[in-house]
Amino acid sequence: MASETFEKALDDAPESLPAFKQKRSILSYIQHWLHQTPAAVPLIVLIISIGTFGLILGQKFFSPFALTLILQQVAIVGIVGAAQSLVVLTAGIDLSVGAIMVLSSVVMGQFTFRYGLPAELAVVCGLMVGSCCGFINGWLVAIVRLPPFIVTLGMWQIVLASNFLYSANETIRAQDIAEKAAILQFFGEKHKIGGAVFTYAVILMILLTLVLAYVLKHTAWGRHVYAVGDDPEAAELAGVRVKRTLISVYTLAGFICALAGWALIGRIGSVSPTAGQFANIESITAVVIGGISLFGGRGSILGMLFGALIVGVFSLGLRLVGTDPQWTYLLIGVLIIFAVAIDQWIRKVAV
């Protein structure tokens, strides 16, 4: 009798199991989709922002000149944001990116005008200085095992002080650079296509973002970066060389910051030790609004680019509307909190 009851239960099981299945809600589908495509949220916000200001301002905002002006304004932030994105993906943060950028630009200028080096060689020296600063950050984080926040906070102060001490707070004028070392202003050169105006810095930002997006998604090194950010211990057990990966990430970030320093000279025309003081905060803002998780292991560098563009759209749009500039900071602050809240909600998809 017991065996017959058991066999009957087995026969009925397949029909009874569907009753225990929970239907996924539309909200759950959205949550899963956003988890798989982290750049979707900033892209949606960017499209809505452009559409809103387009409706308010019309052709004044939708003109090719205005739209490409946004790209020019966010070019430096986008390049530095690419460096910041790599670090944040490993669950770190780099507060020294802005200082490294400025020091690299100062080295390029001073080596050319103080020591008489060819401008091309001075640029190489600046790129090496930025890479060296990044390597020191990575070595302290990976080998000495110091917290990234503390390491880069200290490096920020050291590099900032070194910058002013070395340059003696001296600005190299744009006119002198144009006459003797025009290559330093290379990324500031403009090209018109109809009403649109592009600079080489904008092209650098877009190409750098696309290359890093491909590398992070389709190479072993890129997968290792995500693995380290998600769970370094599990990555170590899986055969990932965590220390080497961290050092390479910080070194590459330093190199990219040096590139941003070169682009900064082209942007402002001169070499100034006081330029780009808020680049670290602006890069973190682009990263957070772009949907890259501050907890590491999740996000898209394309999202960072969208985040930088959102800030640019709000800045230009509100300026054209004629509002107080403080509204820009207020709305960006709201976006930052909104982005972190969305990230926390998306992370619960695995729970």
Contacts in CASP RR format, 6 or more apart in sequence:
PFRMAT RR
TARGET T0000
AUTHOR 0000-0000-0000
METHOD contacts of the structure
MODEL  1
MASETFEKALDDAPESLPAFKQKRSILSYIQHWLHQTPAAVPLIVLIISI
GTFGLILGQKFFSPFALTLILQQVAIVGIVGAAQSLVVLTAGIDLSVGAI
MVLSSVVMGQFTFRYGLPAELAVVCGLMVGSCCGFINGWLVAIVRLPPFI
VTLGMWQIVLASNFLYSANETIRAQDIAEKAAILQFFGEKHKIGGAVFTY
AVILMILLTLVLAYVLKHTAWGRHVYAVGDDPEAAELAGVRVKRTLISVY
TLAGFICALAGWALIGRIGSVSPTAGQFANIESITAVVIGGISLFGGRGS
ILGMLFGALIVGVFSLGLRLVGTDPQWTYLLIGVLIIFAVAIDQWIRKVA
V
24 32 0 8 1.000
31 345 0 8 1.000
31 346 0 8 1.000
31 348 0 8 1.000
31 349 0 8 1.000
32 349 0 8 1.000
33 40 0 8 1.000
34 40 0 8 1.000
34 41 0 8 1.000
34 342 0 8 1.000
34 346 0 8 1.000
35 298 0 8 1.000
35 346 0 8 1.000
35 347 0 8 1.000
35 349 0 8 1.000
35 350 0 8 1.000
37 300 0 8 1.000
38 291 0 8 1.000
38 292 0 8 1.000
38 293 0 8 1.000
38 298 0 8 1.000
38 299 0 8 1.000
38 300 0 8 1.000
38 303 0 8 1.000
38 346 0 8 1.000
39 290 0 8 1.000
39 291 0 8 1.000
39 299 0 8 1.000
39 300 0 8 1.000
39 302 0 8 1.000
39 303 0 8 1.000
39 306 0 8 1.000
41 290 0 8 1.000
41 291 0 8 1.000
41 339 0 8 1.000
41 342 0 8 1.000
42 289 0 8 1.000
42 290 0 8 1.000
42 291 0 8 1.000
42 303 0 8 1.000
42 306 0 8 1.000
42 307 0 8 1.000
42 310 0 8 1.000
42 339 0 8 1.000
43 303 0 8 1.000
43 306 0 8 1.000
45 289 0 8 1.000
45 306 0 8 1.000
45 307 0 8 1.000
45 310 0 8 1.000
45 335 0 8 1.000
46 306 0 8 1.000
46 307 0 8 1.000
46 309 0 8 1.000
46 310 0 8 1.000
46 313 0 8 1.000
49 310 0 8 1.000
49 313 0 8 1.000
49 314 0 8 1.000
50 313 0 8 1.000
53 61 0 8 1.000
53 313 0 8 1.000
53 317 0 8 1.000
53 320 0 8 1.000
53 321 0 8 1.000
54 61 0 8 1.000
54 62 0 8 1.000
56 321 0 8 1.000
57 317 0 8 1.000
57 320 0 8 1.000
57 321 0 8 1.000
60 66 0 8 1.000
60 320 0 8 1.000
61 67 0 8 1.000
61 316 0 8 1.000
61 317 0 8 1.000
61 320 0 8 1.000
63 195 0 8 1.000
64 193 0 8 1.000
64 194 0 8 1.000
64 195 0 8 1.000
64 196 0 8 1.000
65 195 0 8 1.000
65 196 0 8 1.000
65 197 0 8 1.000
66 316 0 8 1.000
66 320 0 8 1.000
67 196 0 8 1.000
68 195 0 8 1.000
68 196 0 8 1.000
68 197 0 8 1.000
68 198 0 8 1.000
68 202 0 8 1.000
69 197 0 8 1.000
69 316 0 8 1.000
70 309 0 8 1.000
70 312 0 8 1.000
70 313 0 8 1.000
70 316 0 8 1.000
71 198 0 8 1.000
71 202 0 8 1.000
71 205 0 8 1.000
71 309 0 8 1.000
72 197 0 8 1.000
72 198 0 8 1.000
72 199 0 8 1.000
72 201 0 8 1.000
72 202 0 8 1.000
72 267 0 8 1.000
73 312 0 8 1.000
73 315 0 8 1.000
73 316 0 8 1.000
74 205 0 8 1.000
74 286 0 8 1.000
74 308 0 8 1.000
74 309 0 8 1.000
74 311 0 8 1.000
74 312 0 8 1.000
75 199 0 8 1.000
75 201 0 8 1.000
75 202 0 8 1.000
75 204 0 8 1.000
75 205 0 8 1.000
75 263 0 8 1.000
75 267 0 8 1.000
76 101 0 8 1.000
76 201 0 8 1.000
76 260 0 8 1.000
76 261 0 8 1.000
76 263 0 8 1.000
76 264 0 8 1.000
76 267 0 8 1.000
76 276 0 8 1.000
76 279 0 8 1.000
77 279 0 8 1.000
77 282 0 8 1.000
77 283 0 8 1.000
77 286 0 8 1.000
77 308 0 8 1.000
77 311 0 8 1.000
78 205 0 8 1.000
78 209 0 8 1.000
78 283 0 8 1.000
78 286 0 8 1.000
78 304 0 8 1.000
78 305 0 8 1.000
78 308 0 8 1.000
79 201 0 8 1.000
79 204 0 8 1.000
79 205 0 8 1.000
79 208 0 8 1.000
79 256 0 8 1.000
79 259 0 8 1.000
79 260 0 8 1.000
79 263 0 8 1.000
80 97 0 8 1.000
80 98 0 8 1.000
80 101 0 8 1.000
80 256 0 8 1.000
80 257 0 8 1.000
80 260 0 8 1.000
80 279 0 8 1.000
80 280 0 8 1.000
80 282 0 8 1.000
80 283 0 8 1.000
81 97 0 8 1.000
81 283 0 8 1.000
81 286 0 8 1.000
81 287 0 8 1.000
81 304 0 8 1.000
81 308 0 8 1.000
82 205 0 8 1.000
82 208 0 8 1.000
82 209 0 8 1.000
82 212 0 8 1.000
82 256 0 8 1.000
82 301 0 8 1.000
82 304 0 8 1.000
83 94 0 8 1.000
83 97 0 8 1.000
83 252 0 8 1.000
83 253 0 8 1.000
83 254 0 8 1.000
83 256 0 8 1.000
83 257 0 8 1.000
83 260 0 8 1.000
83 283 0 8 1.000
84 93 0 8 1.000
84 94 0 8 1.000
84 97 0 8 1.000
84 253 0 8 1.000
84 280 0 8 1.000
84 283 0 8 1.000
84 284 0 8 1.000
84 286 0 8 1.000
84 287 0 8 1.000
84 304 0 8 1.000
85 212 0 8 1.000
85 287 0 8 1.000
85 292 0 8 1.000
85 301 0 8 1.000
85 304 0 8 1.000
86 212 0 8 1.000
86 225 0 8 1.000
86 249 0 8 1.000
86 252 0 8 1.000
86 253 0 8 1.000
86 256 0 8 1.000
86 301 0 8 1.000
87 93 0 8 1.000
87 94 0 8 1.000
87 148 0 8 1.000
87 249 0 8 1.000
87 250 0 8 1.000
87 253 0 8 1.000
88 287 0 8 1.000
88 292 0 8 1.000
88 293 0 8 1.000
88 294 0 8 1.000
88 296 0 8 1.000
89 216 0 8 1.000
89 225 0 8 1.000
89 226 0 8 1.000
89 229 0 8 1.000
89 249 0 8 1.000
89 292 0 8 1.000
89 296 0 8 1.000
89 297 0 8 1.000
89 299 0 8 1.000
90 225 0 8 1.000
90 228 0 8 1.000
90 229 0 8 1.000
90 245 0 8 1.000
90 246 0 8 1.000
90 249 0 8 1.000
90 296 0 8 1.000
90 297 0 8 1.000
91 228 0 8 1.000
91 229 0 8 1.000
91 232 0 8 1.000
91 294 0 8 1.000
91 295 0 8 1.000
91 296 0 8 1.000
91 297 0 8 1.000
92 141 0 8 1.000
92 148 0 8 1.000
92 149 0 8 1.000
92 229 0 8 1.000
92 296 0 8 1.000
93 148 0 8 1.000
93 149 0 8 1.000
93 152 0 8 1.000
93 284 0 8 1.000
93 294 0 8 1.000
94 137 0 8 1.000
94 148 0 8 1.000
94 152 0 8 1.000
94 250 0 8 1.000
94 253 0 8 1.000
94 280 0 8 1.000
95 149 0 8 1.000
95 152 0 8 1.000
95 153 0 8 1.000
95 154 0 8 1.000
95 155 0 8 1.000
95 156 0 8 1.000
95 280 0 8 1.000
96 133 0 8 1.000
96 134 0 8 1.000
96 137 0 8 1.000
96 152 0 8 1.000
96 153 0 8 1.000
96 154 0 8 1.000
96 155 0 8 1.000
96 156 0 8 1.000
96 159 0 8 1.000
96 280 0 8 1.000
97 253 0 8 1.000
97 254 0 8 1.000
97 257 0 8 1.000
97 260 0 8 1.000
97 279 0 8 1.000
97 280 0 8 1.000
97 283 0 8 1.000
98 156 0 8 1.000
98 257 0 8 1.000
98 260 0 8 1.000
98 276 0 8 1.000
98 277 0 8 1.000
98 279 0 8 1.000
98 280 0 8 1.000
98 283 0 8 1.000
99 155 0 8 1.000
99 156 0 8 1.000
99 159 0 8 1.000
99 160 0 8 1.000
99 163 0 8 1.000
99 280 0 8 1.000
100 130 0 8 1.000
100 133 0 8 1.000
100 134 0 8 1.000
100 155 0 8 1.000
100 159 0 8 1.000
100 254 0 8 1.000
100 257 0 8 1.000
100 258 0 8 1.000
101 257 0 8 1.000
101 258 0 8 1.000
101 260 0 8 1.000
101 261 0 8 1.000
101 264 0 8 1.000
101 276 0 8 1.000
101 279 0 8 1.000
102 160 0 8 1.000
102 163 0 8 1.000
102 261 0 8 1.000
102 264 0 8 1.000
102 273 0 8 1.000
102 275 0 8 1.000
102 276 0 8 1.000
102 277 0 8 1.000
102 279 0 8 1.000
103 129 0 8 1.000
103 130 0 8 1.000
103 133 0 8 1.000
103 159 0 8 1.000
103 162 0 8 1.000
103 163 0 8 1.000
103 166 0 8 1.000
104 126 0 8 1.000
104 127 0 8 1.000
104 129 0 8 1.000
104 130 0 8 1.000
104 257 0 8 1.000
104 258 0 8 1.000
104 260 0 8 1.000
104 261 0 8 1.000
104 262 0 8 1.000
105 126 0 8 1.000
105 261 0 8 1.000
105 262 0 8 1.000
105 264 0 8 1.000
105 265 0 8 1.000
105 271 0 8 1.000
105 275 0 8 1.000
106 163 0 8 1.000
106 166 0 8 1.000
106 167 0 8 1.000
106 271 0 8 1.000
106 273 0 8 1.000
107 122 0 8 1.000
107 125 0 8 1.000
107 126 0 8 1.000
107 129 0 8 1.000
107 166 0 8 1.000
108 119 0 8 1.000
108 122 0 8 1.000
108 123 0 8 1.000
108 125 0 8 1.000
108 126 0 8 1.000
108 184 0 8 1.000
108 261 0 8 1.000
108 262 0 8 1.000
108 265 0 8 1.000
108 271 0 8 1.000
109 122 0 8 1.000
109 172 0 8 1.000
109 177 0 8 1.000
109 181 0 8 1.000
109 184 0 8 1.000
109 265 0 8 1.000
109 271 0 8 1.000
110 166 0 8 1.000
110 167 0 8 1.000
110 172 0 8 1.000
110 271 0 8 1.000
111 117 0 8 1.000
111 121 0 8 1.000
111 122 0 8 1.000
111 125 0 8 1.000
111 126 0 8 1.000
112 118 0 8 1.000
112 119 0 8 1.000
112 122 0 8 1.000
112 180 0 8 1.000
112 181 0 8 1.000
112 184 0 8 1.000
113 172 0 8 1.000
113 176 0 8 1.000
113 180 0 8 1.000
113 181 0 8 1.000
117 125 0 8 1.000
119 180 0 8 1.000
119 181 0 8 1.000
119 182 0 8 1.000
119 183 0 8 1.000
119 184 0 8 1.000
120 183 0 8 1.000
122 181 0 8 1.000
122 184 0 8 1.000
123 183 0 8 1.000
123 184 0 8 1.000
123 262 0 8 1.000
126 258 0 8 1.000
126 262 0 8 1.000
127 255 0 8 1.000
127 258 0 8 1.000
127 259 0 8 1.000
127 262 0 8 1.000
128 258 0 8 1.000
129 258 0 8 1.000
130 254 0 8 1.000
130 255 0 8 1.000
130 257 0 8 1.000
130 258 0 8 1.000
131 251 0 8 1.000
131 254 0 8 1.000
131 255 0 8 1.000
131 258 0 8 1.000
133 155 0 8 1.000
133 159 0 8 1.000
133 254 0 8 1.000
133 257 0 8 1.000
134 155 0 8 1.000
134 250 0 8 1.000
134 251 0 8 1.000
134 253 0 8 1.000
134 254 0 8 1.000
134 255 0 8 1.000
134 257 0 8 1.000
135 247 0 8 1.000
135 250 0 8 1.000
135 251 0 8 1.000
136 155 0 8 1.000
137 148 0 8 1.000
137 151 0 8 1.000
137 152 0 8 1.000
137 155 0 8 1.000
137 250 0 8 1.000
137 253 0 8 1.000
137 254 0 8 1.000
138 151 0 8 1.000
138 246 0 8 1.000
138 247 0 8 1.000
138 249 0 8 1.000
138 250 0 8 1.000
138 251 0 8 1.000
139 247 0 8 1.000
140 146 0 8 1.000
140 151 0 8 1.000
141 147 0 8 1.000
141 148 0 8 1.000
141 151 0 8 1.000
141 246 0 8 1.000
141 250 0 8 1.000
142 242 0 8 1.000
142 243 0 8 1.000
142 244 0 8 1.000
142 246 0 8 1.000
142 247 0 8 1.000
142 250 0 8 1.000
143 243 0 8 1.000
143 247 0 8 1.000
156 280 0 8 1.000
163 273 0 8 1.000
164 273 0 8 1.000
167 273 0 8 1.000
169 273 0 8 1.000
169 274 0 8 1.000
170 273 0 8 1.000
171 270 0 8 1.000
171 271 0 8 1.000
171 272 0 8 1.000
171 273 0 8 1.000
171 274 0 8 1.000
172 270 0 8 1.000
172 271 0 8 1.000
172 272 0 8 1.000
173 270 0 8 1.000
174 185 0 8 1.000
174 268 0 8 1.000
174 269 0 8 1.000
174 270 0 8 1.000
177 184 0 8 1.000
177 185 0 8 1.000
177 265 0 8 1.000
177 269 0 8 1.000
177 270 0 8 1.000
177 271 0 8 1.000
178 185 0 8 1.000
184 262 0 8 1.000
184 265 0 8 1.000
184 266 0 8 1.000
184 271 0 8 1.000
185 265 0 8 1.000
185 266 0 8 1.000
185 269 0 8 1.000
186 200 0 8 1.000
186 262 0 8 1.000
186 266 0 8 1.000
187 199 0 8 1.000
187 200 0 8 1.000
187 201 0 8 1.000
187 204 0 8 1.000
187 262 0 8 1.000
187 263 0 8 1.000
187 265 0 8 1.000
187 266 0 8 1.000
187 267 0 8 1.000
188 199 0 8 1.000
188 200 0 8 1.000
188 201 0 8 1.000
188 263 0 8 1.000
188 266 0 8 1.000
188 267 0 8 1.000
188 269 0 8 1.000
189 199 0 8 1.000
189 200 0 8 1.000
189 266 0 8 1.000
190 197 0 8 1.000
190 198 0 8 1.000
190 199 0 8 1.000
191 197 0 8 1.000
191 198 0 8 1.000
191 199 0 8 1.000
192 198 0 8 1.000
199 266 0 8 1.000
199 267 0 8 1.000
200 263 0 8 1.000
201 263 0 8 1.000
201 266 0 8 1.000
201 267 0 8 1.000
204 259 0 8 1.000
204 263 0 8 1.000
205 305 0 8 1.000
206 305 0 8 1.000
208 256 0 8 1.000
208 259 0 8 1.000
209 301 0 8 1.000
209 302 0 8 1.000
209 304 0 8 1.000
209 305 0 8 1.000
212 301 0 8 1.000
213 300 0 8 1.000
213 301 0 8 1.000
213 302 0 8 1.000
215 221 0 8 1.000
215 222 0 8 1.000
216 222 0 8 1.000
216 225 0 8 1.000
216 226 0 8 1.000
216 301 0 8 1.000
221 245 0 8 1.000
221 248 0 8 1.000
224 235 0 8 1.000
224 240 0 8 1.000
224 241 0 8 1.000
224 245 0 8 1.000
225 245 0 8 1.000
225 249 0 8 1.000
225 297 0 8 1.000
226 297 0 8 1.000
226 298 0 8 1.000
227 234 0 8 1.000
227 235 0 8 1.000
227 238 0 8 1.000
227 240 0 8 1.000
227 297 0 8 1.000
228 235 0 8 1.000
228 240 0 8 1.000
228 242 0 8 1.000
228 245 0 8 1.000
228 246 0 8 1.000
228 297 0 8 1.000
229 235 0 8 1.000
229 296 0 8 1.000
229 297 0 8 1.000
230 296 0 8 1.000
230 297 0 8 1.000
230 298 0 8 1.000
232 242 0 8 1.000
235 242 0 8 1.000
236 242 0 8 1.000
260 279 0 8 1.000
264 275 0 8 1.000
264 276 0 8 1.000
265 271 0 8 1.000
268 275 0 8 1.000
282 311 0 8 1.000
285 307 0 8 1.000
285 311 0 8 1.000
285 332 0 8 1.000
285 336 0 8 1.000
286 304 0 8 1.000
286 305 0 8 1.000
286 307 0 8 1.000
286 308 0 8 1.000
286 311 0 8 1.000
287 304 0 8 1.000
288 294 0 8 1.000
288 336 0 8 1.000
288 339 0 8 1.000
288 340 0 8 1.000
289 306 0 8 1.000
289 307 0 8 1.000
289 310 0 8 1.000
289 311 0 8 1.000
289 332 0 8 1.000
289 335 0 8 1.000
289 336 0 8 1.000
289 339 0 8 1.000
290 303 0 8 1.000
290 304 0 8 1.000
290 306 0 8 1.000
290 307 0 8 1.000
290 310 0 8 1.000
290 339 0 8 1.000
291 299 0 8 1.000
291 300 0 8 1.000
291 303 0 8 1.000
291 304 0 8 1.000
291 307 0 8 1.000
291 339 0 8 1.000
291 342 0 8 1.000
291 343 0 8 1.000
292 298 0 8 1.000
292 299 0 8 1.000
292 300 0 8 1.000
292 301 0 8 1.000
292 303 0 8 1.000
292 304 0 8 1.000
293 299 0 8 1.000
293 343 0 8 1.000
293 347 0 8 1.000
294 340 0 8 1.000
294 343 0 8 1.000
295 347 0 8 1.000
298 347 0 8 1.000
310 335 0 8 1.000
311 332 0 8 1.000
314 328 0 8 1.000
314 331 0 8 1.000
314 332 0 8 1.000
315 328 0 8 1.000
318 325 0 8 1.000
318 327 0 8 1.000
318 328 0 8 1.000
318 331 0 8 1.000
319 325 0 8 1.000
319 328 0 8 1.000
END
